[in-house]
Amino acid sequence: MEGNCKIQQTSFFSRFISFKITIEEVTGFFAKKGLLLLLFLLINSLCSAQDLYVKDSTKTKSLIDSLLIDKDLRNWSVRLFGDIKAHGFKLSNNEAALRYIPNNLFGVGVGLATRKLILDLTFNIKDKNTENTNRFDFRGGFIFNKSIFDFYFQIYDGFNVENSINNTTVFREDIKSIAGGIDYLYLFNAGEYNQTLLRSGLKDQKQNIFSFGIGGFLVYNQISADNTIVPQEFFPYFNEQARLTNLTNYGIGVLGGLVSLFKLPSNFYIGISAKAGIGLTIKNAETETLSYNPSNPMLYKLNGSVLFGYNWNRFYSNISLGAATNLSNIDFGNNAAFTLLSGKLALGYRIKSNKKSL
């Protein structure tokens, strides 16, 4: 294992994606919330959000078309962008913490956007002089009436392991992480809220919008390695149950949040959203000597994003920043958190004119 390690200095971006949220703080936030009530609200909102039901294959095709396909080229745009993405992991207890952070965070890409769907393809930029993380990133989202869907799937091979004890960083090429999930939010009083249209350059922001929403989420997370993900020198700080070779969890839960859009002078706009969720998860943990299923089923989710943009004629530009973390307790005094962080600067061009106002 030592032969595959490379000591590195902690970089600016390693600090940027390191996070200090503890499971106790989030547990306290949700302690007074009723899980059963939230589950009921999720089921109710999913049932009443849209009057959509399918009785035959023809209606199924029509439903898919209405959700995803836009046949009007006036609603299409192409885009170039640069981005930064990080899918990380944190293992912690009351004494110490280890953070698993990927390298080569930057990428460039091309994308296609319509009124209903944005799909971006990213090409990761690698530095020949450093150890690189091999990665696959897929993200997308769409809005149907007042329902917002966001989804992602990521596979990362190779992580920097940063510790809170002596602040050194070791690169481990054998550590692999997989993350996937879907978030759903139904907005109660959104009016004409549609960030997809803004990101696509299809509308100017003409009014301020503020709305509360409720929905749900599904998540899958896994981190694994050929050997324990805890470097041997830090064994005194982490018990045997924390010296993981594999950790997998499947989660489902309810989600609530606030979204907003604000008009700024000279065709500028800004959008801000914050979401929090609570759910149940099935977890399996493995070390080099044992396997166990953590007994605490709770999963806590925190999301936040900011969008700032400008539209002019048939061109548009926007910058977005987003962060999400899933926190859970894995027993024996250990906590685990999977994080997603992203930033994007996009420049787009609408294929046809006739831009609308929001």
Contacts in CASP RR format, 6 or more apart in sequence:
PFRMAT RR
TARGET T0000
AUTHOR 0000-0000-0000
METHOD contacts of the structure
MODEL  1
MEGNCKIQQTSFFSRFISFKITIEEVTGFFAKKGLLLLLFLLINSLCSAQ
DLYVKDSTKTKSLIDSLLIDKDLRNWSVRLFGDIKAHGFKLSNNEAALRY
IPNNLFGVGVGLATRKLILDLTFNIKDKNTENTNRFDFRGGFIFNKSIFD
FYFQIYDGFNVENSINNTTVFREDIKSIAGGIDYLYLFNAGEYNQTLLRS
GLKDQKQNIFSFGIGGFLVYNQISADNTIVPQEFFPYFNEQARLTNLTNY
GIGVLGGLVSLFKLPSNFYIGISAKAGIGLTIKNAETETLSYNPSNPMLY
KLNGSVLFGYNWNRFYSNISLGAATNLSNIDFGNNAAFTLLSGKLALGYR
IKSNKKSL
1 172 0 8 1.000
1 174 0 8 1.000
1 226 0 8 1.000
1 227 0 8 1.000
1 232 0 8 1.000
4 172 0 8 1.000
4 173 0 8 1.000
4 174 0 8 1.000
5 170 0 8 1.000
5 171 0 8 1.000
5 172 0 8 1.000
5 231 0 8 1.000
6 131 0 8 1.000
6 170 0 8 1.000
6 171 0 8 1.000
7 168 0 8 1.000
7 169 0 8 1.000
7 170 0 8 1.000
8 130 0 8 1.000
8 131 0 8 1.000
8 160 0 8 1.000
8 169 0 8 1.000
8 170 0 8 1.000
8 171 0 8 1.000
9 169 0 8 1.000
10 162 0 8 1.000
10 167 0 8 1.000
10 168 0 8 1.000
10 169 0 8 1.000
13 84 0 8 1.000
13 86 0 8 1.000
13 101 0 8 1.000
13 105 0 8 1.000
14 99 0 8 1.000
14 101 0 8 1.000
14 160 0 8 1.000
14 162 0 8 1.000
14 169 0 8 1.000
16 341 0 8 1.000
17 86 0 8 1.000
17 88 0 8 1.000
17 101 0 8 1.000
17 339 0 8 1.000
17 341 0 8 1.000
18 99 0 8 1.000
18 101 0 8 1.000
18 162 0 8 1.000
19 90 0 8 1.000
19 325 0 8 1.000
19 337 0 8 1.000
19 339 0 8 1.000
21 302 0 8 1.000
21 325 0 8 1.000
21 327 0 8 1.000
21 337 0 8 1.000
22 92 0 8 1.000
22 335 0 8 1.000
23 300 0 8 1.000
23 327 0 8 1.000
23 328 0 8 1.000
23 329 0 8 1.000
23 335 0 8 1.000
23 337 0 8 1.000
26 300 0 8 1.000
26 302 0 8 1.000
26 327 0 8 1.000
27 298 0 8 1.000
27 300 0 8 1.000
29 276 0 8 1.000
29 300 0 8 1.000
30 276 0 8 1.000
30 277 0 8 1.000
30 278 0 8 1.000
30 300 0 8 1.000
33 278 0 8 1.000
35 278 0 8 1.000
35 279 0 8 1.000
38 253 0 8 1.000
38 254 0 8 1.000
38 278 0 8 1.000
39 253 0 8 1.000
39 254 0 8 1.000
41 214 0 8 1.000
41 215 0 8 1.000
41 254 0 8 1.000
42 214 0 8 1.000
42 215 0 8 1.000
42 216 0 8 1.000
42 253 0 8 1.000
42 254 0 8 1.000
42 255 0 8 1.000
45 186 0 8 1.000
45 214 0 8 1.000
45 215 0 8 1.000
46 184 0 8 1.000
46 186 0 8 1.000
46 215 0 8 1.000
46 216 0 8 1.000
49 146 0 8 1.000
49 147 0 8 1.000
49 186 0 8 1.000
50 144 0 8 1.000
50 145 0 8 1.000
50 147 0 8 1.000
52 63 0 8 1.000
54 60 0 8 1.000
54 63 0 8 1.000
66 144 0 8 1.000
67 116 0 8 1.000
67 142 0 8 1.000
67 144 0 8 1.000
68 116 0 8 1.000
68 117 0 8 1.000
68 142 0 8 1.000
69 116 0 8 1.000
70 76 0 8 1.000
70 114 0 8 1.000
70 115 0 8 1.000
70 116 0 8 1.000
70 117 0 8 1.000
72 115 0 8 1.000
73 351 0 8 1.000
73 352 0 8 1.000
74 350 0 8 1.000
74 351 0 8 1.000
74 352 0 8 1.000
74 353 0 8 1.000
74 354 0 8 1.000
75 114 0 8 1.000
75 115 0 8 1.000
75 200 0 8 1.000
75 202 0 8 1.000
76 112 0 8 1.000
76 113 0 8 1.000
76 114 0 8 1.000
76 350 0 8 1.000
76 351 0 8 1.000
76 352 0 8 1.000
77 112 0 8 1.000
77 113 0 8 1.000
77 114 0 8 1.000
77 200 0 8 1.000
77 201 0 8 1.000
77 202 0 8 1.000
77 316 0 8 1.000
77 348 0 8 1.000
77 349 0 8 1.000
77 350 0 8 1.000
77 351 0 8 1.000
78 110 0 8 1.000
78 111 0 8 1.000
78 112 0 8 1.000
78 113 0 8 1.000
78 348 0 8 1.000
78 349 0 8 1.000
78 351 0 8 1.000
79 110 0 8 1.000
79 111 0 8 1.000
79 112 0 8 1.000
79 113 0 8 1.000
79 120 0 8 1.000
79 346 0 8 1.000
79 347 0 8 1.000
79 348 0 8 1.000
79 349 0 8 1.000
80 108 0 8 1.000
80 109 0 8 1.000
80 110 0 8 1.000
80 111 0 8 1.000
80 346 0 8 1.000
80 347 0 8 1.000
80 348 0 8 1.000
81 108 0 8 1.000
81 109 0 8 1.000
81 110 0 8 1.000
81 111 0 8 1.000
81 120 0 8 1.000
81 344 0 8 1.000
81 345 0 8 1.000
81 346 0 8 1.000
81 347 0 8 1.000
82 106 0 8 1.000
82 107 0 8 1.000
82 108 0 8 1.000
82 109 0 8 1.000
82 122 0 8 1.000
82 344 0 8 1.000
82 345 0 8 1.000
82 346 0 8 1.000
83 106 0 8 1.000
83 107 0 8 1.000
83 108 0 8 1.000
83 109 0 8 1.000
83 120 0 8 1.000
83 122 0 8 1.000
83 342 0 8 1.000
83 343 0 8 1.000
83 344 0 8 1.000
83 345 0 8 1.000
84 105 0 8 1.000
84 106 0 8 1.000
84 107 0 8 1.000
84 341 0 8 1.000
84 342 0 8 1.000
84 343 0 8 1.000
84 344 0 8 1.000
85 105 0 8 1.000
85 107 0 8 1.000
85 122 0 8 1.000
85 135 0 8 1.000
85 137 0 8 1.000
85 341 0 8 1.000
85 342 0 8 1.000
85 343 0 8 1.000
86 101 0 8 1.000
86 102 0 8 1.000
86 105 0 8 1.000
86 339 0 8 1.000
86 340 0 8 1.000
86 341 0 8 1.000
86 342 0 8 1.000
87 102 0 8 1.000
87 135 0 8 1.000
87 137 0 8 1.000
87 154 0 8 1.000
87 156 0 8 1.000
87 177 0 8 1.000
87 179 0 8 1.000
87 338 0 8 1.000
87 339 0 8 1.000
87 340 0 8 1.000
87 341 0 8 1.000
88 99 0 8 1.000
88 100 0 8 1.000
88 101 0 8 1.000
88 102 0 8 1.000
88 156 0 8 1.000
88 159 0 8 1.000
88 177 0 8 1.000
88 338 0 8 1.000
88 339 0 8 1.000
88 340 0 8 1.000
88 341 0 8 1.000
89 99 0 8 1.000
89 100 0 8 1.000
89 159 0 8 1.000
89 177 0 8 1.000
89 223 0 8 1.000
89 336 0 8 1.000
89 337 0 8 1.000
89 338 0 8 1.000
89 339 0 8 1.000
90 97 0 8 1.000
90 98 0 8 1.000
90 99 0 8 1.000
90 100 0 8 1.000
90 335 0 8 1.000
90 336 0 8 1.000
90 337 0 8 1.000
90 339 0 8 1.000
91 97 0 8 1.000
91 98 0 8 1.000
91 100 0 8 1.000
91 229 0 8 1.000
91 230 0 8 1.000
91 238 0 8 1.000
91 242 0 8 1.000
91 244 0 8 1.000
91 334 0 8 1.000
91 335 0 8 1.000
91 336 0 8 1.000
92 98 0 8 1.000
92 334 0 8 1.000
92 335 0 8 1.000
92 337 0 8 1.000
93 237 0 8 1.000
93 238 0 8 1.000
93 239 0 8 1.000
93 242 0 8 1.000
93 333 0 8 1.000
93 334 0 8 1.000
93 335 0 8 1.000
94 333 0 8 1.000
95 237 0 8 1.000
96 163 0 8 1.000
96 164 0 8 1.000
96 165 0 8 1.000
96 234 0 8 1.000
96 237 0 8 1.000
96 238 0 8 1.000
97 163 0 8 1.000
97 164 0 8 1.000
98 161 0 8 1.000
98 162 0 8 1.000
98 163 0 8 1.000
98 164 0 8 1.000
98 229 0 8 1.000
98 230 0 8 1.000
98 234 0 8 1.000
98 238 0 8 1.000
99 161 0 8 1.000
99 162 0 8 1.000
99 163 0 8 1.000
99 164 0 8 1.000
100 159 0 8 1.000
100 160 0 8 1.000
100 161 0 8 1.000
100 162 0 8 1.000
100 175 0 8 1.000
100 177 0 8 1.000
100 223 0 8 1.000
100 229 0 8 1.000
101 159 0 8 1.000
101 160 0 8 1.000
101 162 0 8 1.000
101 169 0 8 1.000
102 133 0 8 1.000
102 135 0 8 1.000
102 156 0 8 1.000
102 158 0 8 1.000
102 159 0 8 1.000
102 160 0 8 1.000
103 127 0 8 1.000
103 130 0 8 1.000
103 131 0 8 1.000
103 132 0 8 1.000
103 133 0 8 1.000
103 158 0 8 1.000
103 160 0 8 1.000
103 171 0 8 1.000
104 124 0 8 1.000
104 125 0 8 1.000
104 126 0 8 1.000
104 127 0 8 1.000
104 130 0 8 1.000
104 132 0 8 1.000
104 133 0 8 1.000
104 135 0 8 1.000
106 124 0 8 1.000
106 125 0 8 1.000
107 122 0 8 1.000
107 123 0 8 1.000
107 124 0 8 1.000
107 125 0 8 1.000
108 122 0 8 1.000
108 123 0 8 1.000
108 125 0 8 1.000
109 120 0 8 1.000
109 121 0 8 1.000
109 122 0 8 1.000
109 123 0 8 1.000
110 120 0 8 1.000
110 121 0 8 1.000
111 118 0 8 1.000
111 119 0 8 1.000
111 120 0 8 1.000
111 121 0 8 1.000
112 118 0 8 1.000
112 119 0 8 1.000
113 119 0 8 1.000
113 196 0 8 1.000
113 199 0 8 1.000
113 200 0 8 1.000
113 201 0 8 1.000
114 196 0 8 1.000
114 200 0 8 1.000
115 194 0 8 1.000
115 196 0 8 1.000
115 197 0 8 1.000
115 200 0 8 1.000
115 202 0 8 1.000
116 142 0 8 1.000
116 143 0 8 1.000
116 144 0 8 1.000
116 196 0 8 1.000
117 140 0 8 1.000
117 141 0 8 1.000
117 142 0 8 1.000
117 196 0 8 1.000
118 140 0 8 1.000
118 141 0 8 1.000
118 142 0 8 1.000
118 196 0 8 1.000
118 199 0 8 1.000
118 200 0 8 1.000
119 140 0 8 1.000
120 139 0 8 1.000
120 140 0 8 1.000
120 344 0 8 1.000
122 137 0 8 1.000
124 135 0 8 1.000
124 137 0 8 1.000
126 132 0 8 1.000
131 158 0 8 1.000
131 171 0 8 1.000
131 173 0 8 1.000
133 156 0 8 1.000
133 157 0 8 1.000
133 158 0 8 1.000
133 159 0 8 1.000
134 156 0 8 1.000
134 157 0 8 1.000
134 158 0 8 1.000
135 154 0 8 1.000
135 155 0 8 1.000
135 156 0 8 1.000
135 157 0 8 1.000
136 153 0 8 1.000
136 154 0 8 1.000
136 155 0 8 1.000
136 156 0 8 1.000
137 152 0 8 1.000
137 154 0 8 1.000
138 152 0 8 1.000
138 153 0 8 1.000
138 154 0 8 1.000
139 150 0 8 1.000
139 151 0 8 1.000
139 152 0 8 1.000
139 342 0 8 1.000
140 150 0 8 1.000
140 151 0 8 1.000
140 152 0 8 1.000
141 148 0 8 1.000
141 149 0 8 1.000
141 150 0 8 1.000
141 151 0 8 1.000
141 196 0 8 1.000
142 149 0 8 1.000
142 196 0 8 1.000
143 149 0 8 1.000
143 194 0 8 1.000
143 195 0 8 1.000
143 196 0 8 1.000
146 186 0 8 1.000
146 187 0 8 1.000
146 188 0 8 1.000
146 190 0 8 1.000
146 191 0 8 1.000
146 193 0 8 1.000
147 184 0 8 1.000
147 185 0 8 1.000
147 186 0 8 1.000
147 187 0 8 1.000
148 183 0 8 1.000
148 184 0 8 1.000
148 185 0 8 1.000
148 186 0 8 1.000
148 187 0 8 1.000
148 259 0 8 1.000
149 182 0 8 1.000
149 183 0 8 1.000
149 184 0 8 1.000
150 182 0 8 1.000
150 183 0 8 1.000
151 180 0 8 1.000
151 181 0 8 1.000
151 182 0 8 1.000
151 183 0 8 1.000
152 179 0 8 1.000
152 180 0 8 1.000
152 181 0 8 1.000
152 340 0 8 1.000
153 179 0 8 1.000
153 180 0 8 1.000
153 181 0 8 1.000
154 177 0 8 1.000
154 178 0 8 1.000
154 179 0 8 1.000
154 180 0 8 1.000
154 340 0 8 1.000
155 176 0 8 1.000
155 177 0 8 1.000
155 178 0 8 1.000
156 176 0 8 1.000
156 177 0 8 1.000
156 178 0 8 1.000
157 173 0 8 1.000
157 175 0 8 1.000
157 176 0 8 1.000
158 171 0 8 1.000
158 172 0 8 1.000
158 173 0 8 1.000
158 174 0 8 1.000
158 175 0 8 1.000
158 176 0 8 1.000
159 171 0 8 1.000
159 172 0 8 1.000
159 175 0 8 1.000
159 177 0 8 1.000
160 169 0 8 1.000
160 170 0 8 1.000
160 171 0 8 1.000
160 172 0 8 1.000
161 169 0 8 1.000
161 170 0 8 1.000
161 171 0 8 1.000
161 172 0 8 1.000
161 175 0 8 1.000
161 229 0 8 1.000
161 231 0 8 1.000
162 168 0 8 1.000
162 169 0 8 1.000
163 169 0 8 1.000
163 231 0 8 1.000
163 234 0 8 1.000
165 234 0 8 1.000
165 237 0 8 1.000
170 231 0 8 1.000
172 225 0 8 1.000
172 229 0 8 1.000
174 225 0 8 1.000
174 226 0 8 1.000
174 227 0 8 1.000
175 223 0 8 1.000
175 224 0 8 1.000
175 225 0 8 1.000
175 229 0 8 1.000
176 223 0 8 1.000
176 224 0 8 1.000
176 225 0 8 1.000
177 221 0 8 1.000
177 222 0 8 1.000
177 223 0 8 1.000
177 224 0 8 1.000
177 338 0 8 1.000
178 220 0 8 1.000
178 221 0 8 1.000
178 222 0 8 1.000
179 219 0 8 1.000
179 220 0 8 1.000
179 221 0 8 1.000
179 222 0 8 1.000
179 338 0 8 1.000
179 340 0 8 1.000
180 219 0 8 1.000
180 220 0 8 1.000
180 221 0 8 1.000
181 217 0 8 1.000
181 218 0 8 1.000
181 219 0 8 1.000
181 220 0 8 1.000
182 217 0 8 1.000
182 218 0 8 1.000
183 216 0 8 1.000
183 217 0 8 1.000
183 255 0 8 1.000
183 275 0 8 1.000
183 303 0 8 1.000
184 215 0 8 1.000
184 216 0 8 1.000
184 217 0 8 1.000
184 255 0 8 1.000
185 213 0 8 1.000
185 214 0 8 1.000
185 215 0 8 1.000
185 216 0 8 1.000
185 255 0 8 1.000
185 256 0 8 1.000
185 257 0 8 1.000
185 259 0 8 1.000
185 275 0 8 1.000
186 213 0 8 1.000
186 214 0 8 1.000
186 215 0 8 1.000
187 193 0 8 1.000
187 211 0 8 1.000
187 212 0 8 1.000
187 213 0 8 1.000
187 259 0 8 1.000
188 211 0 8 1.000
188 212 0 8 1.000
188 213 0 8 1.000
188 214 0 8 1.000
189 211 0 8 1.000
189 212 0 8 1.000
190 209 0 8 1.000
190 211 0 8 1.000
190 259 0 8 1.000
191 209 0 8 1.000
191 211 0 8 1.000
192 207 0 8 1.000
192 209 0 8 1.000
192 358 0 8 1.000
193 209 0 8 1.000
193 211 0 8 1.000
193 259 0 8 1.000
193 261 0 8 1.000
194 203 0 8 1.000
194 358 0 8 1.000
195 259 0 8 1.000
195 261 0 8 1.000
195 271 0 8 1.000
195 307 0 8 1.000
197 203 0 8 1.000
197 356 0 8 1.000
197 358 0 8 1.000
198 205 0 8 1.000
198 261 0 8 1.000
198 269 0 8 1.000
198 307 0 8 1.000
198 309 0 8 1.000
198 311 0 8 1.000
198 318 0 8 1.000
198 358 0 8 1.000
199 307 0 8 1.000
199 318 0 8 1.000
199 320 0 8 1.000
199 346 0 8 1.000
200 316 0 8 1.000
200 350 0 8 1.000
201 311 0 8 1.000
201 316 0 8 1.000
201 348 0 8 1.000
201 350 0 8 1.000
201 355 0 8 1.000
202 350 0 8 1.000
202 355 0 8 1.000
202 356 0 8 1.000
203 311 0 8 1.000
203 355 0 8 1.000
203 356 0 8 1.000
203 357 0 8 1.000
203 358 0 8 1.000
204 267 0 8 1.000
204 269 0 8 1.000
204 311 0 8 1.000
204 355 0 8 1.000
204 356 0 8 1.000
204 357 0 8 1.000
204 358 0 8 1.000
205 261 0 8 1.000
205 262 0 8 1.000
205 263 0 8 1.000
205 264 0 8 1.000
205 267 0 8 1.000
205 269 0 8 1.000
205 358 0 8 1.000
206 263 0 8 1.000
206 357 0 8 1.000
206 358 0 8 1.000
207 263 0 8 1.000
207 358 0 8 1.000
208 260 0 8 1.000
208 261 0 8 1.000
208 262 0 8 1.000
208 263 0 8 1.000
209 259 0 8 1.000
209 260 0 8 1.000
209 261 0 8 1.000
210 258 0 8 1.000
210 259 0 8 1.000
210 260 0 8 1.000
211 258 0 8 1.000
211 259 0 8 1.000
211 260 0 8 1.000
212 256 0 8 1.000
212 257 0 8 1.000
212 258 0 8 1.000
213 256 0 8 1.000
213 257 0 8 1.000
213 258 0 8 1.000
213 259 0 8 1.000
214 254 0 8 1.000
214 255 0 8 1.000
214 256 0 8 1.000
214 257 0 8 1.000
215 254 0 8 1.000
215 255 0 8 1.000
215 256 0 8 1.000
216 252 0 8 1.000
216 253 0 8 1.000
216 254 0 8 1.000
216 255 0 8 1.000
216 256 0 8 1.000
216 277 0 8 1.000
217 252 0 8 1.000
217 253 0 8 1.000
217 254 0 8 1.000
217 255 0 8 1.000
217 277 0 8 1.000
217 301 0 8 1.000
218 251 0 8 1.000
218 252 0 8 1.000
218 253 0 8 1.000
219 249 0 8 1.000
219 250 0 8 1.000
219 251 0 8 1.000
219 252 0 8 1.000
219 281 0 8 1.000
219 299 0 8 1.000
219 301 0 8 1.000
219 326 0 8 1.000
220 249 0 8 1.000
220 250 0 8 1.000
220 251 0 8 1.000
221 247 0 8 1.000
221 248 0 8 1.000
221 249 0 8 1.000
221 326 0 8 1.000
221 338 0 8 1.000
222 246 0 8 1.000
222 247 0 8 1.000
222 248 0 8 1.000
222 249 0 8 1.000
223 229 0 8 1.000
223 244 0 8 1.000
223 246 0 8 1.000
223 247 0 8 1.000
223 338 0 8 1.000
224 245 0 8 1.000
224 246 0 8 1.000
224 247 0 8 1.000
225 244 0 8 1.000
225 245 0 8 1.000
225 246 0 8 1.000
226 245 0 8 1.000
227 245 0 8 1.000
227 288 0 8 1.000
228 243 0 8 1.000
228 244 0 8 1.000
228 245 0 8 1.000
228 287 0 8 1.000
228 288 0 8 1.000
229 243 0 8 1.000
229 244 0 8 1.000
229 245 0 8 1.000
230 238 0 8 1.000
230 242 0 8 1.000
230 243 0 8 1.000
230 244 0 8 1.000
235 243 0 8 1.000
238 334 0 8 1.000
239 332 0 8 1.000
239 333 0 8 1.000
239 334 0 8 1.000
240 287 0 8 1.000
240 289 0 8 1.000
240 290 0 8 1.000
241 285 0 8 1.000
241 287 0 8 1.000
241 290 0 8 1.000
241 292 0 8 1.000
241 330 0 8 1.000
241 331 0 8 1.000
241 332 0 8 1.000
241 334 0 8 1.000
242 330 0 8 1.000
242 332 0 8 1.000
242 334 0 8 1.000
243 287 0 8 1.000
243 288 0 8 1.000
244 285 0 8 1.000
244 286 0 8 1.000
244 287 0 8 1.000
245 286 0 8 1.000
245 287 0 8 1.000
245 288 0 8 1.000
246 284 0 8 1.000
246 285 0 8 1.000
246 286 0 8 1.000
247 283 0 8 1.000
247 284 0 8 1.000
247 285 0 8 1.000
247 286 0 8 1.000
247 330 0 8 1.000
247 336 0 8 1.000
248 283 0 8 1.000
248 284 0 8 1.000
249 281 0 8 1.000
249 282 0 8 1.000
249 283 0 8 1.000
249 284 0 8 1.000
249 299 0 8 1.000
249 328 0 8 1.000
250 281 0 8 1.000
250 282 0 8 1.000
251 279 0 8 1.000
251 280 0 8 1.000
251 281 0 8 1.000
251 282 0 8 1.000
251 299 0 8 1.000
252 279 0 8 1.000
252 280 0 8 1.000
252 281 0 8 1.000
253 277 0 8 1.000
253 278 0 8 1.000
253 279 0 8 1.000
253 280 0 8 1.000
253 299 0 8 1.000
253 301 0 8 1.000
254 277 0 8 1.000
254 278 0 8 1.000
254 279 0 8 1.000
255 275 0 8 1.000
255 276 0 8 1.000
255 277 0 8 1.000
255 301 0 8 1.000
256 275 0 8 1.000
256 276 0 8 1.000
256 277 0 8 1.000
257 273 0 8 1.000
257 274 0 8 1.000
257 275 0 8 1.000
257 276 0 8 1.000
258 273 0 8 1.000
258 274 0 8 1.000
258 275 0 8 1.000
259 271 0 8 1.000
259 272 0 8 1.000
259 273 0 8 1.000
260 271 0 8 1.000
260 272 0 8 1.000
260 273 0 8 1.000
261 269 0 8 1.000
261 270 0 8 1.000
261 271 0 8 1.000
261 358 0 8 1.000
262 269 0 8 1.000
262 270 0 8 1.000
262 271 0 8 1.000
262 272 0 8 1.000
263 269 0 8 1.000
264 270 0 8 1.000
266 310 0 8 1.000
267 310 0 8 1.000
267 311 0 8 1.000
267 312 0 8 1.000
268 308 0 8 1.000
268 309 0 8 1.000
268 310 0 8 1.000
269 307 0 8 1.000
269 308 0 8 1.000
269 309 0 8 1.000
269 310 0 8 1.000
270 306 0 8 1.000
270 307 0 8 1.000
270 308 0 8 1.000
270 309 0 8 1.000
271 306 0 8 1.000
271 307 0 8 1.000
271 308 0 8 1.000
272 305 0 8 1.000
272 306 0 8 1.000
272 307 0 8 1.000
273 303 0 8 1.000
273 304 0 8 1.000
273 305 0 8 1.000
274 303 0 8 1.000
274 304 0 8 1.000
275 301 0 8 1.000
275 302 0 8 1.000
275 303 0 8 1.000
275 304 0 8 1.000
276 300 0 8 1.000
276 301 0 8 1.000
276 302 0 8 1.000
276 303 0 8 1.000
277 300 0 8 1.000
277 301 0 8 1.000
277 302 0 8 1.000
278 298 0 8 1.000
278 299 0 8 1.000
278 300 0 8 1.000
278 301 0 8 1.000
279 298 0 8 1.000
279 299 0 8 1.000
279 300 0 8 1.000
279 301 0 8 1.000
280 297 0 8 1.000
280 298 0 8 1.000
280 299 0 8 1.000
281 297 0 8 1.000
281 298 0 8 1.000
281 299 0 8 1.000
281 328 0 8 1.000
282 293 0 8 1.000
282 297 0 8 1.000
283 293 0 8 1.000
283 294 0 8 1.000
283 328 0 8 1.000
283 330 0 8 1.000
284 291 0 8 1.000
284 292 0 8 1.000
284 293 0 8 1.000
285 291 0 8 1.000
285 292 0 8 1.000
285 293 0 8 1.000
285 294 0 8 1.000
285 330 0 8 1.000
292 331 0 8 1.000
294 328 0 8 1.000
294 329 0 8 1.000
294 330 0 8 1.000
294 331 0 8 1.000
295 331 0 8 1.000
296 328 0 8 1.000
296 329 0 8 1.000
296 330 0 8 1.000
296 331 0 8 1.000
298 328 0 8 1.000
298 329 0 8 1.000
299 326 0 8 1.000
299 327 0 8 1.000
299 328 0 8 1.000
300 326 0 8 1.000
300 327 0 8 1.000
300 328 0 8 1.000
301 324 0 8 1.000
301 325 0 8 1.000
301 326 0 8 1.000
301 327 0 8 1.000
302 324 0 8 1.000
302 325 0 8 1.000
302 327 0 8 1.000
303 322 0 8 1.000
303 323 0 8 1.000
303 324 0 8 1.000
304 322 0 8 1.000
304 323 0 8 1.000
304 324 0 8 1.000
305 320 0 8 1.000
305 321 0 8 1.000
305 322 0 8 1.000
305 323 0 8 1.000
306 320 0 8 1.000
306 321 0 8 1.000
306 322 0 8 1.000
307 318 0 8 1.000
307 319 0 8 1.000
307 320 0 8 1.000
308 318 0 8 1.000
308 319 0 8 1.000
308 320 0 8 1.000
309 316 0 8 1.000
309 317 0 8 1.000
309 318 0 8 1.000
309 319 0 8 1.000
310 316 0 8 1.000
310 317 0 8 1.000
310 318 0 8 1.000
311 355 0 8 1.000
314 349 0 8 1.000
314 350 0 8 1.000
314 353 0 8 1.000
314 355 0 8 1.000
315 347 0 8 1.000
315 348 0 8 1.000
315 349 0 8 1.000
315 350 0 8 1.000
316 347 0 8 1.000
316 348 0 8 1.000
316 349 0 8 1.000
316 350 0 8 1.000
317 345 0 8 1.000
317 346 0 8 1.000
317 347 0 8 1.000
317 348 0 8 1.000
318 345 0 8 1.000
318 346 0 8 1.000
319 343 0 8 1.000
319 344 0 8 1.000
319 345 0 8 1.000
319 346 0 8 1.000
320 342 0 8 1.000
320 343 0 8 1.000
320 344 0 8 1.000
320 346 0 8 1.000
321 342 0 8 1.000
321 343 0 8 1.000
322 341 0 8 1.000
322 342 0 8 1.000
322 343 0 8 1.000
323 339 0 8 1.000
323 340 0 8 1.000
323 341 0 8 1.000
323 342 0 8 1.000
324 339 0 8 1.000
324 340 0 8 1.000
324 341 0 8 1.000
325 337 0 8 1.000
325 338 0 8 1.000
325 339 0 8 1.000
325 340 0 8 1.000
326 337 0 8 1.000
326 338 0 8 1.000
326 339 0 8 1.000
327 335 0 8 1.000
327 336 0 8 1.000
327 337 0 8 1.000
328 335 0 8 1.000
328 336 0 8 1.000
328 337 0 8 1.000
329 335 0 8 1.000
329 336 0 8 1.000
330 336 0 8 1.000
END
